[in-house]
Amino acid sequence: MELKMYNNPYIEKNESCCNNSSCCGPSNTYVRDYSKVGRNEKCPCGSGFKFKKCCSK
């Protein structure tokens, strides 16, 4: 089996092919204002049931 190597001028080591930050994705991470409700925690609606049996459906 013979392998061939190709050089790609757009992709170099440790260098992005994209110089425009708008196409590379968001630079800021999303920060939630409240804590996430676990499946086995009591439901925040006040019913007394676990979240998975109440409002997660």
mmCIF entry with sequence, helices, sheets and N, C-alpha, C, O atoms, coordinates in Angstrom:
data_MODEL
# 
_entry.id   MODEL 
# 
_entity.id                         1 
_entity.type                       polymer 
_entity.pdbx_number_of_molecules   1 
# 
_entity_poly.entity_id                      1 
_entity_poly.type                           'polypeptide(L)' 
_entity_poly.nstd_linkage                   no 
_entity_poly.nstd_monomer                   no 
_entity_poly.pdbx_seq_one_letter_code       MELKMYNNPYIEKNESCCNNSSCCGPSNTYVRDYSKVGRNEKCPCGSGFKFKKCCSK 
_entity_poly.pdbx_seq_one_letter_code_can   MELKMYNNPYIEKNESCCNNSSCCGPSNTYVRDYSKVGRNEKCPCGSGFKFKKCCSK 
_entity_poly.pdbx_strand_id                 A 
# 
loop_
_entity_poly_seq.entity_id 
_entity_poly_seq.num 
_entity_poly_seq.mon_id 
_entity_poly_seq.hetero 
1 1  MET n 
1 2  GLU n 
1 3  LEU n 
1 4  LYS n 
1 5  MET n 
1 6  TYR n 
1 7  ASN n 
1 8  ASN n 
1 9  PRO n 
1 10 TYR n 
1 11 ILE n 
1 12 GLU n 
1 13 LYS n 
1 14 ASN n 
1 15 GLU n 
1 16 SER n 
1 17 CYS n 
1 18 CYS n 
1 19 ASN n 
1 20 ASN n 
1 21 SER n 
1 22 SER n 
1 23 CYS n 
1 24 CYS n 
1 25 GLY n 
1 26 PRO n 
1 27 SER n 
1 28 ASN n 
1 29 THR n 
1 30 TYR n 
1 31 VAL n 
1 32 ARG n 
1 33 ASP n 
1 34 TYR n 
1 35 SER n 
1 36 LYS n 
1 37 VAL n 
1 38 GLY n 
1 39 ARG n 
1 40 ASN n 
1 41 GLU n 
1 42 LYS n 
1 43 CYS n 
1 44 PRO n 
1 45 CYS n 
1 46 GLY n 
1 47 SER n 
1 48 GLY n 
1 49 PHE n 
1 50 LYS n 
1 51 PHE n 
1 52 LYS n 
1 53 LYS n 
1 54 CYS n 
1 55 CYS n 
1 56 SER n 
1 57 LYS n 
# 
_struct_asym.id          A 
_struct_asym.entity_id   1 
# 
loop_
_struct_conf.conf_type_id 
_struct_conf.id 
_struct_conf.pdbx_PDB_helix_id 
_struct_conf.beg_label_comp_id 
_struct_conf.beg_label_asym_id 
_struct_conf.beg_label_seq_id 
_struct_conf.pdbx_beg_PDB_ins_code 
_struct_conf.end_label_comp_id 
_struct_conf.end_label_asym_id 
_struct_conf.end_label_seq_id 
_struct_conf.pdbx_end_PDB_ins_code 
_struct_conf.beg_auth_comp_id 
_struct_conf.beg_auth_asym_id 
_struct_conf.beg_auth_seq_id 
_struct_conf.end_auth_comp_id 
_struct_conf.end_auth_asym_id 
_struct_conf.end_auth_seq_id 
_struct_conf.pdbx_PDB_helix_class 
_struct_conf.details 
_struct_conf.pdbx_PDB_helix_length 
HELX_P HELX_P1 AA1 SER A 21 ? CYS A 23 ? SER A 21 CYS A 23 5 ? 3 
HELX_P HELX_P2 AA2 PHE A 51 ? LYS A 53 ? PHE A 51 LYS A 53 5 ? 3 
# 
_struct_conf_type.id          HELX_P 
_struct_conf_type.criteria    ? 
_struct_conf_type.reference   ? 
# 
loop_
_atom_site.group_PDB 
_atom_site.id 
_atom_site.type_symbol 
_atom_site.label_atom_id 
_atom_site.label_alt_id 
_atom_site.label_comp_id 
_atom_site.label_asym_id 
_atom_site.label_entity_id 
_atom_site.label_seq_id 
_atom_site.pdbx_PDB_ins_code 
_atom_site.Cartn_x 
_atom_site.Cartn_y 
_atom_site.Cartn_z 
_atom_site.occupancy 
_atom_site.B_iso_or_equiv 
_atom_site.pdbx_formal_charge 
_atom_site.auth_seq_id 
_atom_site.auth_comp_id 
_atom_site.auth_asym_id 
_atom_site.auth_atom_id 
_atom_site.pdbx_PDB_model_num 
ATOM 1   N N  . MET A 1 1  ? 0.842   -1.170 0.000  1.00 0.00 ? 1  MET A N  1 
ATOM 2   C CA . MET A 1 1  ? 0.000   0.000  0.000  1.00 0.00 ? 1  MET A CA 1 
ATOM 3   C C  . MET A 1 1  ? 0.894   1.242  0.000  1.00 0.00 ? 1  MET A C  1 
ATOM 4   O O  . MET A 1 1  ? 1.838   1.343  0.784  1.00 0.00 ? 1  MET A O  1 
ATOM 5   N N  . GLU A 1 2  ? 0.589   2.153  -0.865 1.00 0.00 ? 2  GLU A N  1 
ATOM 6   C CA . GLU A 1 2  ? 1.400   3.361  -1.005 1.00 0.00 ? 2  GLU A CA 1 
ATOM 7   C C  . GLU A 1 2  ? 0.614   4.561  -0.474 1.00 0.00 ? 2  GLU A C  1 
ATOM 8   O O  . GLU A 1 2  ? -0.539  4.766  -0.852 1.00 0.00 ? 2  GLU A O  1 
ATOM 9   N N  . LEU A 1 3  ? 1.229   5.344  0.392  1.00 0.00 ? 3  LEU A N  1 
ATOM 10  C CA . LEU A 1 3  ? 0.593   6.525  0.962  1.00 0.00 ? 3  LEU A CA 1 
ATOM 11  C C  . LEU A 1 3  ? 1.114   7.770  0.286  1.00 0.00 ? 3  LEU A C  1 
ATOM 12  O O  . LEU A 1 3  ? 2.302   7.878  -0.014 1.00 0.00 ? 3  LEU A O  1 
ATOM 13  N N  . LYS A 1 4  ? 0.225   8.702  0.051  1.00 0.00 ? 4  LYS A N  1 
ATOM 14  C CA . LYS A 1 4  ? 0.614   9.965  -0.567 1.00 0.00 ? 4  LYS A CA 1 
ATOM 15  C C  . LYS A 1 4  ? 0.381   11.085 0.434  1.00 0.00 ? 4  LYS A C  1 
ATOM 16  O O  . LYS A 1 4  ? -0.626  11.084 1.142  1.00 0.00 ? 4  LYS A O  1 
ATOM 17  N N  . MET A 1 5  ? 1.291   12.029 0.499  1.00 0.00 ? 5  MET A N  1 
ATOM 18  C CA . MET A 1 5  ? 1.174   13.183 1.381  1.00 0.00 ? 5  MET A CA 1 
ATOM 19  C C  . MET A 1 5  ? 0.810   14.397 0.538  1.00 0.00 ? 5  MET A C  1 
ATOM 20  O O  . MET A 1 5  ? 1.404   14.632 -0.514 1.00 0.00 ? 5  MET A O  1 
ATOM 21  N N  . TYR A 1 6  ? -0.156  15.155 0.997  1.00 0.00 ? 6  TYR A N  1 
ATOM 22  C CA . TYR A 1 6  ? -0.565  16.364 0.307  1.00 0.00 ? 6  TYR A CA 1 
ATOM 23  C C  . TYR A 1 6  ? -0.356  17.550 1.243  1.00 0.00 ? 6  TYR A C  1 
ATOM 24  O O  . TYR A 1 6  ? -0.622  17.460 2.442  1.00 0.00 ? 6  TYR A O  1 
ATOM 25  N N  . ASN A 1 7  ? 0.108   18.629 0.703  1.00 0.00 ? 7  ASN A N  1 
ATOM 26  C CA . ASN A 1 7  ? 0.281   19.860 1.472  1.00 0.00 ? 7  ASN A CA 1 
ATOM 27  C C  . ASN A 1 7  ? -0.916  20.757 1.225  1.00 0.00 ? 7  ASN A C  1 
ATOM 28  O O  . ASN A 1 7  ? -1.275  21.024 0.078  1.00 0.00 ? 7  ASN A O  1 
ATOM 29  N N  . ASN A 1 8  ? -1.526  21.214 2.287  1.00 0.00 ? 8  ASN A N  1 
ATOM 30  C CA . ASN A 1 8  ? -2.649  22.121 2.190  1.00 0.00 ? 8  ASN A CA 1 
ATOM 31  C C  . ASN A 1 8  ? -2.168  23.491 2.656  1.00 0.00 ? 8  ASN A C  1 
ATOM 32  O O  . ASN A 1 8  ? -1.818  23.652 3.826  1.00 0.00 ? 8  ASN A O  1 
ATOM 33  N N  . PRO A 1 9  ? -2.143  24.477 1.769  1.00 0.00 ? 9  PRO A N  1 
ATOM 34  C CA . PRO A 1 9  ? -1.619  25.796 2.153  1.00 0.00 ? 9  PRO A CA 1 
ATOM 35  C C  . PRO A 1 9  ? -2.514  26.539 3.147  1.00 0.00 ? 9  PRO A C  1 
ATOM 36  O O  . PRO A 1 9  ? -2.055  27.489 3.782  1.00 0.00 ? 9  PRO A O  1 
ATOM 37  N N  . TYR A 1 10 ? -3.775  26.136 3.299  1.00 0.00 ? 10 TYR A N  1 
ATOM 38  C CA . TYR A 1 10 ? -4.694  26.834 4.191  1.00 0.00 ? 10 TYR A CA 1 
ATOM 39  C C  . TYR A 1 10 ? -4.619  26.343 5.634  1.00 0.00 ? 10 TYR A C  1 
ATOM 40  O O  . TYR A 1 10 ? -5.023  27.054 6.554  1.00 0.00 ? 10 TYR A O  1 
ATOM 41  N N  . ILE A 1 11 ? -4.115  25.154 5.830  1.00 0.00 ? 11 ILE A N  1 
ATOM 42  C CA . ILE A 1 11 ? -4.022  24.601 7.175  1.00 0.00 ? 11 ILE A CA 1 
ATOM 43  C C  . ILE A 1 11 ? -2.560  24.385 7.522  1.00 0.00 ? 11 ILE A C  1 
ATOM 44  O O  . ILE A 1 11 ? -1.859  23.617 6.863  1.00 0.00 ? 11 ILE A O  1 
ATOM 45  N N  . GLU A 1 12 ? -2.109  25.068 8.562  1.00 0.00 ? 12 GLU A N  1 
ATOM 46  C CA . GLU A 1 12 ? -0.735  24.930 9.021  1.00 0.00 ? 12 GLU A CA 1 
ATOM 47  C C  . GLU A 1 12 ? -0.756  24.559 10.499 1.00 0.00 ? 12 GLU A C  1 
ATOM 48  O O  . GLU A 1 12 ? -1.785  24.699 11.161 1.00 0.00 ? 12 GLU A O  1 
ATOM 49  N N  . LYS A 1 13 ? 0.344   24.101 11.005 1.00 0.00 ? 13 LYS A N  1 
ATOM 50  C CA . LYS A 1 13 ? 0.413   23.692 12.400 1.00 0.00 ? 13 LYS A CA 1 
ATOM 51  C C  . LYS A 1 13 ? 0.171   24.875 13.330 1.00 0.00 ? 13 LYS A C  1 
ATOM 52  O O  . LYS A 1 13 ? 0.718   25.961 13.134 1.00 0.00 ? 13 LYS A O  1 
ATOM 53  N N  . ASN A 1 14 ? -0.666  24.642 14.353 1.00 0.00 ? 14 ASN A N  1 
ATOM 54  C CA . ASN A 1 14 ? -0.961  25.633 15.397 1.00 0.00 ? 14 ASN A CA 1 
ATOM 55  C C  . ASN A 1 14 ? -1.478  26.950 14.840 1.00 0.00 ? 14 ASN A C  1 
ATOM 56  O O  . ASN A 1 14 ? -1.282  27.999 15.454 1.00 0.00 ? 14 ASN A O  1 
ATOM 57  N N  . GLU A 1 15 ? -2.124  26.911 13.705 1.00 0.00 ? 15 GLU A N  1 
ATOM 58  C CA . GLU A 1 15 ? -2.635  28.144 13.124 1.00 0.00 ? 15 GLU A CA 1 
ATOM 59  C C  . GLU A 1 15 ? -4.028  27.887 12.572 1.00 0.00 ? 15 GLU A C  1 
ATOM 60  O O  . GLU A 1 15 ? -4.252  26.886 11.893 1.00 0.00 ? 15 GLU A O  1 
ATOM 61  N N  . SER A 1 16 ? -4.941  28.760 12.850 1.00 0.00 ? 16 SER A N  1 
ATOM 62  C CA . SER A 1 16 ? -6.302  28.599 12.374 1.00 0.00 ? 16 SER A CA 1 
ATOM 63  C C  . SER A 1 16 ? -6.399  29.039 10.921 1.00 0.00 ? 16 SER A C  1 
ATOM 64  O O  . SER A 1 16 ? -5.701  29.959 10.495 1.00 0.00 ? 16 SER A O  1 
ATOM 65  N N  . CYS A 1 17 ? -7.262  28.382 10.168 1.00 0.00 ? 17 CYS A N  1 
ATOM 66  C CA . CYS A 1 17 ? -7.471  28.763 8.777  1.00 0.00 ? 17 CYS A CA 1 
ATOM 67  C C  . CYS A 1 17 ? -8.387  29.970 8.703  1.00 0.00 ? 17 CYS A C  1 
ATOM 68  O O  . CYS A 1 17 ? -8.578  30.548 7.634  1.00 0.00 ? 17 CYS A O  1 
ATOM 69  N N  . CYS A 1 18 ? -8.941  30.342 9.819  1.00 0.00 ? 18 CYS A N  1 
ATOM 70  C CA . CYS A 1 18 ? -9.910  31.424 9.863  1.00 0.00 ? 18 CYS A CA 1 
ATOM 71  C C  . CYS A 1 18 ? -9.327  32.599 10.649 1.00 0.00 ? 18 CYS A C  1 
ATOM 72  O O  . CYS A 1 18 ? -8.968  32.448 11.817 1.00 0.00 ? 18 CYS A O  1 
ATOM 73  N N  . ASN A 1 19 ? -9.234  33.737 10.027 1.00 0.00 ? 19 ASN A N  1 
ATOM 74  C CA . ASN A 1 19 ? -8.733  34.930 10.715 1.00 0.00 ? 19 ASN A CA 1 
ATOM 75  C C  . ASN A 1 19 ? -9.868  35.807 11.223 1.00 0.00 ? 19 ASN A C  1 
ATOM 76  O O  . ASN A 1 19 ? -9.642  36.731 12.004 1.00 0.00 ? 19 ASN A O  1 
ATOM 77  N N  . ASN A 1 20 ? -11.085 35.519 10.781 1.00 0.00 ? 20 ASN A N  1 
ATOM 78  C CA . ASN A 1 20 ? -12.242 36.293 11.188 1.00 0.00 ? 20 ASN A CA 1 
ATOM 79  C C  . ASN A 1 20 ? -12.913 35.594 12.366 1.00 0.00 ? 20 ASN A C  1 
ATOM 80  O O  . ASN A 1 20 ? -13.297 34.431 12.241 1.00 0.00 ? 20 ASN A O  1 
ATOM 81  N N  . SER A 1 21 ? -13.066 36.261 13.499 1.00 0.00 ? 21 SER A N  1 
ATOM 82  C CA . SER A 1 21 ? -13.614 35.613 14.694 1.00 0.00 ? 21 SER A CA 1 
ATOM 83  C C  . SER A 1 21 ? -15.102 35.314 14.564 1.00 0.00 ? 21 SER A C  1 
ATOM 84  O O  . SER A 1 21 ? -15.619 34.480 15.308 1.00 0.00 ? 21 SER A O  1 
ATOM 85  N N  . SER A 1 22 ? -15.807 35.967 13.643 1.00 0.00 ? 22 SER A N  1 
ATOM 86  C CA . SER A 1 22 ? -17.242 35.730 13.523 1.00 0.00 ? 22 SER A CA 1 
ATOM 87  C C  . SER A 1 22 ? -17.560 34.356 12.954 1.00 0.00 ? 22 SER A C  1 
ATOM 88  O O  . SER A 1 22 ? -18.643 33.830 13.209 1.00 0.00 ? 22 SER A O  1 
ATOM 89  N N  . CYS A 1 23 ? -16.662 33.766 12.200 1.00 0.00 ? 23 CYS A N  1 
ATOM 90  C CA . CYS A 1 23 ? -16.941 32.446 11.626 1.00 0.00 ? 23 CYS A CA 1 
ATOM 91  C C  . CYS A 1 23 ? -16.419 31.321 12.509 1.00 0.00 ? 23 CYS A C  1 
ATOM 92  O O  . CYS A 1 23 ? -16.704 30.155 12.234 1.00 0.00 ? 23 CYS A O  1 
ATOM 93  N N  . CYS A 1 24 ? -15.677 31.626 13.543 1.00 0.00 ? 24 CYS A N  1 
ATOM 94  C CA . CYS A 1 24 ? -15.088 30.589 14.399 1.00 0.00 ? 24 CYS A CA 1 
ATOM 95  C C  . CYS A 1 24 ? -15.958 30.244 15.594 1.00 0.00 ? 24 CYS A C  1 
ATOM 96  O O  . CYS A 1 24 ? -15.584 29.382 16.389 1.00 0.00 ? 24 CYS A O  1 
ATOM 97  N N  . GLY A 1 25 ? -17.088 30.878 15.745 1.00 0.00 ? 25 GLY A N  1 
ATOM 98  C CA . GLY A 1 25 ? -17.983 30.551 16.842 1.00 0.00 ? 25 GLY A CA 1 
ATOM 99  C C  . GLY A 1 25 ? -17.961 31.617 17.919 1.00 0.00 ? 25 GLY A C  1 
ATOM 100 O O  . GLY A 1 25 ? -17.192 32.575 17.843 1.00 0.00 ? 25 GLY A O  1 
ATOM 101 N N  . PRO A 1 26 ? -18.804 31.446 18.919 1.00 0.00 ? 26 PRO A N  1 
ATOM 102 C CA . PRO A 1 26 ? -18.894 32.454 19.975 1.00 0.00 ? 26 PRO A CA 1 
ATOM 103 C C  . PRO A 1 26 ? -17.655 32.461 20.861 1.00 0.00 ? 26 PRO A C  1 
ATOM 104 O O  . PRO A 1 26 ? -17.073 31.416 21.148 1.00 0.00 ? 26 PRO A O  1 
ATOM 105 N N  . SER A 1 27 ? -17.270 33.640 21.283 1.00 0.00 ? 27 SER A N  1 
ATOM 106 C CA . SER A 1 27 ? -16.096 33.751 22.139 1.00 0.00 ? 27 SER A CA 1 
ATOM 107 C C  . SER A 1 27 ? -16.484 33.746 23.619 1.00 0.00 ? 27 SER A C  1 
ATOM 108 O O  . SER A 1 27 ? -15.650 33.447 24.473 1.00 0.00 ? 27 SER A O  1 
ATOM 109 N N  . ASN A 1 28 ? -17.735 34.071 23.928 1.00 0.00 ? 28 ASN A N  1 
ATOM 110 C CA . ASN A 1 28 ? -18.198 34.095 25.318 1.00 0.00 ? 28 ASN A CA 1 
ATOM 111 C C  . ASN A 1 28 ? -18.956 32.817 25.635 1.00 0.00 ? 28 ASN A C  1 
ATOM 112 O O  . ASN A 1 28 ? -19.673 32.286 24.787 1.00 0.00 ? 28 ASN A O  1 
ATOM 113 N N  . THR A 1 29 ? -18.796 32.325 26.851 1.00 0.00 ? 29 THR A N  1 
ATOM 114 C CA . THR A 1 29 ? -19.545 31.148 27.265 1.00 0.00 ? 29 THR A CA 1 
ATOM 115 C C  . THR A 1 29 ? -20.856 31.579 27.897 1.00 0.00 ? 29 THR A C  1 
ATOM 116 O O  . THR A 1 29 ? -20.975 32.696 28.402 1.00 0.00 ? 29 THR A O  1 
ATOM 117 N N  . TYR A 1 30 ? -21.830 30.699 27.868 1.00 0.00 ? 30 TYR A N  1 
ATOM 118 C CA . TYR A 1 30 ? -23.147 30.983 28.428 1.00 0.00 ? 30 TYR A CA 1 
ATOM 119 C C  . TYR A 1 30 ? -23.109 30.790 29.936 1.00 0.00 ? 30 TYR A C  1 
ATOM 120 O O  . TYR A 1 30 ? -22.620 29.769 30.420 1.00 0.00 ? 30 TYR A O  1 
ATOM 121 N N  . VAL A 1 31 ? -23.619 31.758 30.677 1.00 0.00 ? 31 VAL A N  1 
ATOM 122 C CA . VAL A 1 31 ? -23.675 31.681 32.137 1.00 0.00 ? 31 VAL A CA 1 
ATOM 123 C C  . VAL A 1 31 ? -25.139 31.698 32.548 1.00 0.00 ? 31 VAL A C  1 
ATOM 124 O O  . VAL A 1 31 ? -25.877 32.625 32.216 1.00 0.00 ? 31 VAL A O  1 
ATOM 125 N N  . ARG A 1 32 ? -25.553 30.660 33.277 1.00 0.00 ? 32 ARG A N  1 
ATOM 126 C CA . ARG A 1 32 ? -26.939 30.525 33.716 1.00 0.00 ? 32 ARG A CA 1 
ATOM 127 C C  . ARG A 1 32 ? -27.142 31.347 34.987 1.00 0.00 ? 32 ARG A C  1 
ATOM 128 O O  . ARG A 1 32 ? -26.287 31.332 35.873 1.00 0.00 ? 32 ARG A O  1 
ATOM 129 N N  . ASP A 1 33 ? -28.269 32.067 35.087 1.00 0.00 ? 33 ASP A N  1 
ATOM 130 C CA . ASP A 1 33 ? -28.579 32.894 36.252 1.00 0.00 ? 33 ASP A CA 1 
ATOM 131 C C  . ASP A 1 33 ? -29.073 32.071 37.441 1.00 0.00 ? 33 ASP A C  1 
ATOM 132 O O  . ASP A 1 33 ? -29.031 32.545 38.576 1.00 0.00 ? 33 ASP A O  1 
ATOM 133 N N  . TYR A 1 34 ? -29.536 30.857 37.198 1.00 0.00 ? 34 TYR A N  1 
ATOM 134 C CA . TYR A 1 34 ? -30.088 30.016 38.251 1.00 0.00 ? 34 TYR A CA 1 
ATOM 135 C C  . TYR A 1 34 ? -29.451 28.635 38.171 1.00 0.00 ? 34 TYR A C  1 
ATOM 136 O O  . TYR A 1 34 ? -28.860 28.279 37.151 1.00 0.00 ? 34 TYR A O  1 
ATOM 137 N N  . SER A 1 35 ? -29.570 27.861 39.238 1.00 0.00 ? 35 SER A N  1 
ATOM 138 C CA . SER A 1 35 ? -28.981 26.526 39.223 1.00 0.00 ? 35 SER A CA 1 
ATOM 139 C C  . SER A 1 35 ? -29.914 25.559 38.499 1.00 0.00 ? 35 SER A C  1 
ATOM 140 O O  . SER A 1 35 ? -31.131 25.746 38.474 1.00 0.00 ? 35 SER A O  1 
ATOM 141 N N  . LYS A 1 36 ? -29.333 24.550 37.927 1.00 0.00 ? 36 LYS A N  1 
ATOM 142 C CA . LYS A 1 36 ? -30.086 23.552 37.187 1.00 0.00 ? 36 LYS A CA 1 
ATOM 143 C C  . LYS A 1 36 ? -30.781 22.606 38.167 1.00 0.00 ? 36 LYS A C  1 
ATOM 144 O O  . LYS A 1 36 ? -30.215 22.267 39.207 1.00 0.00 ? 36 LYS A O  1 
ATOM 145 N N  . VAL A 1 37 ? -31.999 22.181 37.843 1.00 0.00 ? 37 VAL A N  1 
ATOM 146 C CA . VAL A 1 37 ? -32.749 21.269 38.700 1.00 0.00 ? 37 VAL A CA 1 
ATOM 147 C C  . VAL A 1 37 ? -32.404 19.848 38.288 1.00 0.00 ? 37 VAL A C  1 
ATOM 148 O O  . VAL A 1 37 ? -32.534 19.489 37.118 1.00 0.00 ? 37 VAL A O  1 
ATOM 149 N N  . GLY A 1 38 ? -31.967 19.039 39.243 1.00 0.00 ? 38 GLY A N  1 
ATOM 150 C CA . GLY A 1 38 ? -31.657 17.643 38.967 1.00 0.00 ? 38 GLY A CA 1 
ATOM 151 C C  . GLY A 1 38 ? -32.930 16.816 38.844 1.00 0.00 ? 38 GLY A C  1 
ATOM 152 O O  . GLY A 1 38 ? -33.982 17.214 39.344 1.00 0.00 ? 38 GLY A O  1 
ATOM 153 N N  . ARG A 1 39 ? -32.838 15.672 38.183 1.00 0.00 ? 39 ARG A N  1 
ATOM 154 C CA . ARG A 1 39 ? -34.007 14.814 37.979 1.00 0.00 ? 39 ARG A CA 1 
ATOM 155 C C  . ARG A 1 39 ? -34.580 14.296 39.290 1.00 0.00 ? 39 ARG A C  1 
ATOM 156 O O  . ARG A 1 39 ? -35.795 14.145 39.415 1.00 0.00 ? 39 ARG A O  1 
ATOM 157 N N  . ASN A 1 40 ? -33.728 14.024 40.263 1.00 0.00 ? 40 ASN A N  1 
ATOM 158 C CA . ASN A 1 40 ? -34.190 13.432 41.517 1.00 0.00 ? 40 ASN A CA 1 
ATOM 159 C C  . ASN A 1 40 ? -34.436 14.454 42.623 1.00 0.00 ? 40 ASN A C  1 
ATOM 160 O O  . ASN A 1 40 ? -34.737 14.072 43.754 1.00 0.00 ? 40 ASN A O  1 
ATOM 161 N N  . GLU A 1 41 ? -34.315 15.732 42.322 1.00 0.00 ? 41 GLU A N  1 
ATOM 162 C CA . GLU A 1 41 ? -34.602 16.771 43.312 1.00 0.00 ? 41 GLU A CA 1 
ATOM 163 C C  . GLU A 1 41 ? -36.094 17.071 43.308 1.00 0.00 ? 41 GLU A C  1 
ATOM 164 O O  . GLU A 1 41 ? -36.799 16.744 42.353 1.00 0.00 ? 41 GLU A O  1 
ATOM 165 N N  . LYS A 1 42 ? -36.570 17.698 44.383 1.00 0.00 ? 42 LYS A N  1 
ATOM 166 C CA . LYS A 1 42 ? -37.984 18.077 44.429 1.00 0.00 ? 42 LYS A CA 1 
ATOM 167 C C  . LYS A 1 42 ? -38.266 19.135 43.372 1.00 0.00 ? 42 LYS A C  1 
ATOM 168 O O  . LYS A 1 42 ? -37.422 19.982 43.078 1.00 0.00 ? 42 LYS A O  1 
ATOM 169 N N  . CYS A 1 43 ? -39.453 19.071 42.815 1.00 0.00 ? 43 CYS A N  1 
ATOM 170 C CA . CYS A 1 43 ? -39.839 19.975 41.731 1.00 0.00 ? 43 CYS A CA 1 
ATOM 171 C C  . CYS A 1 43 ? -39.983 21.409 42.259 1.00 0.00 ? 43 CYS A C  1 
ATOM 172 O O  . CYS A 1 43 ? -40.547 21.612 43.335 1.00 0.00 ? 43 CYS A O  1 
ATOM 173 N N  . PRO A 1 44 ? -39.486 22.393 41.524 1.00 0.00 ? 44 PRO A N  1 
ATOM 174 C CA . PRO A 1 44 ? -39.583 23.782 41.979 1.00 0.00 ? 44 PRO A CA 1 
ATOM 175 C C  . PRO A 1 44 ? -41.006 24.342 41.923 1.00 0.00 ? 44 PRO A C  1 
ATOM 176 O O  . PRO A 1 44 ? -41.245 25.444 42.416 1.00 0.00 ? 44 PRO A O  1 
ATOM 177 N N  . CYS A 1 45 ? -41.954 23.610 41.334 1.00 0.00 ? 45 CYS A N  1 
ATOM 178 C CA . CYS A 1 45 ? -43.330 24.116 41.272 1.00 0.00 ? 45 CYS A CA 1 
ATOM 179 C C  . CYS A 1 45 ? -44.041 24.003 42.614 1.00 0.00 ? 45 CYS A C  1 
ATOM 180 O O  . CYS A 1 45 ? -45.097 24.604 42.810 1.00 0.00 ? 45 CYS A O  1 
ATOM 181 N N  . GLY A 1 46 ? -43.453 23.217 43.560 1.00 0.00 ? 46 GLY A N  1 
ATOM 182 C CA . GLY A 1 46 ? -44.023 23.112 44.898 1.00 0.00 ? 46 GLY A CA 1 
ATOM 183 C C  . GLY A 1 46 ? -44.976 21.945 45.086 1.00 0.00 ? 46 GLY A C  1 
ATOM 184 O O  . GLY A 1 46 ? -45.650 21.875 46.114 1.00 0.00 ? 46 GLY A O  1 
ATOM 185 N N  . SER A 1 47 ? -45.056 21.036 44.143 1.00 0.00 ? 47 SER A N  1 
ATOM 186 C CA . SER A 1 47 ? -45.978 19.903 44.253 1.00 0.00 ? 47 SER A CA 1 
ATOM 187 C C  . SER A 1 47 ? -45.507 18.858 45.251 1.00 0.00 ? 47 SER A C  1 
ATOM 188 O O  . SER A 1 47 ? -46.326 18.104 45.779 1.00 0.00 ? 47 SER A O  1 
ATOM 189 N N  . GLY A 1 48 ? -44.211 18.793 45.521 1.00 0.00 ? 48 GLY A N  1 
ATOM 190 C CA . GLY A 1 48 ? -43.671 17.796 46.424 1.00 0.00 ? 48 GLY A CA 1 
ATOM 191 C C  . GLY A 1 48 ? -43.156 16.558 45.715 1.00 0.00 ? 48 GLY A C  1 
ATOM 192 O O  . GLY A 1 48 ? -42.483 15.728 46.326 1.00 0.00 ? 48 GLY A O  1 
ATOM 193 N N  . PHE A 1 49 ? -43.467 16.424 44.427 1.00 0.00 ? 49 PHE A N  1 
ATOM 194 C CA . PHE A 1 49 ? -42.973 15.292 43.645 1.00 0.00 ? 49 PHE A CA 1 
ATOM 195 C C  . PHE A 1 49 ? -41.547 15.548 43.187 1.00 0.00 ? 49 PHE A C  1 
ATOM 196 O O  . PHE A 1 49 ? -41.066 16.681 43.214 1.00 0.00 ? 49 PHE A O  1 
ATOM 197 N N  . LYS A 1 50 ? -40.871 14.474 42.765 1.00 0.00 ? 50 LYS A N  1 
ATOM 198 C CA . LYS A 1 50 ? -39.562 14.644 42.147 1.00 0.00 ? 50 LYS A CA 1 
ATOM 199 C C  . LYS A 1 50 ? -39.750 15.305 40.787 1.00 0.00 ? 50 LYS A C  1 
ATOM 200 O O  . LYS A 1 50 ? -40.790 15.143 40.149 1.00 0.00 ? 50 LYS A O  1 
ATOM 201 N N  . PHE A 1 51 ? -38.754 16.040 40.355 1.00 0.00 ? 51 PHE A N  1 
ATOM 202 C CA . PHE A 1 51 ? -38.830 16.776 39.097 1.00 0.00 ? 51 PHE A CA 1 
ATOM 203 C C  . PHE A 1 51 ? -39.098 15.852 37.916 1.00 0.00 ? 51 PHE A C  1 
ATOM 204 O O  . PHE A 1 51 ? -39.838 16.215 37.001 1.00 0.00 ? 51 PHE A O  1 
ATOM 205 N N  . LYS A 1 52 ? -38.494 14.644 37.926 1.00 0.00 ? 52 LYS A N  1 
ATOM 206 C CA . LYS A 1 52 ? -38.656 13.726 36.793 1.00 0.00 ? 52 LYS A CA 1 
ATOM 207 C C  . LYS A 1 52 ? -40.084 13.197 36.671 1.00 0.00 ? 52 LYS A C  1 
ATOM 208 O O  . LYS A 1 52 ? -40.508 12.819 35.579 1.00 0.00 ? 52 LYS A O  1 
ATOM 209 N N  . LYS A 1 53 ? -40.840 13.166 37.789 1.00 0.00 ? 53 LYS A N  1 
ATOM 210 C CA . LYS A 1 53 ? -42.220 12.679 37.756 1.00 0.00 ? 53 LYS A CA 1 
ATOM 211 C C  . LYS A 1 53 ? -43.230 13.812 37.579 1.00 0.00 ? 53 LYS A C  1 
ATOM 212 O O  . LYS A 1 53 ? -44.411 13.558 37.343 1.00 0.00 ? 53 LYS A O  1 
ATOM 213 N N  . CYS A 1 54 ? -42.775 15.058 37.692 1.00 0.00 ? 54 CYS A N  1 
ATOM 214 C CA . CYS A 1 54 ? -43.709 16.181 37.683 1.00 0.00 ? 54 CYS A CA 1 
ATOM 215 C C  . CYS A 1 54 ? -43.580 17.022 36.406 1.00 0.00 ? 54 CYS A C  1 
ATOM 216 O O  . CYS A 1 54 ? -44.300 16.784 35.436 1.00 0.00 ? 54 CYS A O  1 
ATOM 217 N N  . CYS A 1 55 ? -42.689 17.977 36.399 1.00 0.00 ? 55 CYS A N  1 
ATOM 218 C CA . CYS A 1 55 ? -42.614 18.968 35.319 1.00 0.00 ? 55 CYS A CA 1 
ATOM 219 C C  . CYS A 1 55 ? -41.607 18.659 34.219 1.00 0.00 ? 55 CYS A C  1 
ATOM 220 O O  . CYS A 1 55 ? -41.506 19.421 33.258 1.00 0.00 ? 55 CYS A O  1 
ATOM 221 N N  . SER A 1 56 ? -40.860 17.568 34.330 1.00 0.00 ? 56 SER A N  1 
ATOM 222 C CA . SER A 1 56 ? -39.868 17.298 33.285 1.00 0.00 ? 56 SER A CA 1 
ATOM 223 C C  . SER A 1 56 ? -40.492 16.662 32.055 1.00 0.00 ? 56 SER A C  1 
ATOM 224 O O  . SER A 1 56 ? -39.842 16.567 31.014 1.00 0.00 ? 56 SER A O  1 
ATOM 225 N N  . LYS A 1 57 ? -41.737 16.227 32.155 1.00 0.00 ? 57 LYS A N  1 
ATOM 226 C CA . LYS A 1 57 ? -42.397 15.563 31.020 1.00 0.00 ? 57 LYS A CA 1 
ATOM 227 C C  . LYS A 1 57 ? -42.979 16.549 30.061 1.00 0.00 ? 57 LYS A C  1 
ATOM 228 O O  . LYS A 1 57 ? -43.568 16.157 29.054 1.00 0.00 ? 57 LYS A O  1 
# 
